[in-house]
């Protein structure tokens, strides 16, 4: 998987920096605010999906089933999962 939650975090902080640009005014500022709303909406869905995957893995471990595969979006690879 190409994108990980750390990448999402980087995008969110980059957007925060753009919003903090005091030279943005008028239509440019409004455009950046709208862009931020779209980004945070998508980010919320990604985070919700990651939480669901993690909760499923935790439940598997809790009930004695080893995780089947790593969770790439969390930055895991096959070396992180017991074989």
Legacy VTK file of the C-alpha trace (Angstrom):
# vtk DataFile Version 3.0
C-alpha trace
ASCII
DATASET POLYDATA
POINTS 83 float
0.000 0.000 0.000
1.366 3.362 -1.016
-0.445 5.599 1.490
-0.185 5.240 5.244
-1.734 7.133 8.131
1.542 9.004 8.580
1.037 10.376 5.057
-2.457 11.510 6.003
-1.027 13.225 9.054
1.485 15.047 6.844
-1.303 16.212 4.513
-3.407 17.455 7.403
-0.534 19.461 8.866
0.302 20.886 5.441
-3.300 22.029 5.104
-3.163 23.562 8.559
-0.079 25.523 7.505
-1.886 26.762 4.381
-4.814 27.912 6.511
-2.410 29.721 8.816
-0.974 31.763 5.939
-1.881 35.296 6.955
-1.475 36.557 3.391
-4.544 34.547 2.302
-7.580 36.769 2.038
-10.902 36.969 0.292
-11.631 34.318 -2.313
-8.258 32.607 -1.827
-8.956 32.147 1.876
-12.498 30.950 1.230
-11.202 28.479 -1.331
-8.667 27.138 1.180
-11.374 26.802 3.832
-13.543 24.781 1.415
-10.542 22.641 0.511
-9.925 22.025 4.224
-13.504 20.886 4.722
-13.147 18.386 1.880
-9.807 17.120 3.166
-11.074 16.647 6.724
-14.166 14.841 5.453
-12.066 12.349 3.507
-9.580 12.086 6.393
-12.393 11.169 8.785
-13.430 8.309 6.507
-9.848 7.050 6.227
-9.377 7.198 9.983
-12.686 5.406 10.552
-11.656 2.674 8.156
-8.267 2.286 9.849
-9.975 2.114 13.247
-12.267 -0.663 11.988
-9.312 -2.663 10.631
-7.373 -2.206 13.867
-10.375 -3.163 16.000
-10.814 -6.331 13.938
-7.147 -7.240 14.404
-7.401 -6.558 18.153
-10.482 -8.771 18.408
-8.683 -11.565 16.575
-5.774 -11.351 19.007
-8.078 -11.174 22.017
-9.807 -14.391 21.020
-6.617 -16.292 20.266
-6.419 -15.886 16.515
-3.167 -14.500 15.188
-3.480 -11.628 12.749
-3.531 -13.022 9.222
-1.630 -10.204 7.610
-0.138 -6.828 8.446
-2.047 -3.582 8.224
-0.187 -1.509 5.606
-2.147 1.679 6.295
-0.766 1.560 9.842
2.757 1.237 8.502
3.082 -2.483 9.219
4.726 -5.006 6.968
5.099 -8.788 7.146
8.065 -8.530 9.558
5.698 -6.996 12.142
3.353 -10.020 12.223
4.301 -13.289 13.941
4.304 -16.123 11.493
LINES 1 84
83 0 1 2 3 4 5 6 7 8 9 10 11 12 13 14 15 16 17 18 19 20 21 22 23 24 25 26 27 28 29 30 31 32 33 34 35 36 37 38 39 40 41 42 43 44 45 46 47 48 49 50 51 52 53 54 55 56 57 58 59 60 61 62 63 64 65 66 67 68 69 70 71 72 73 74 75 76 77 78 79 80 81 82
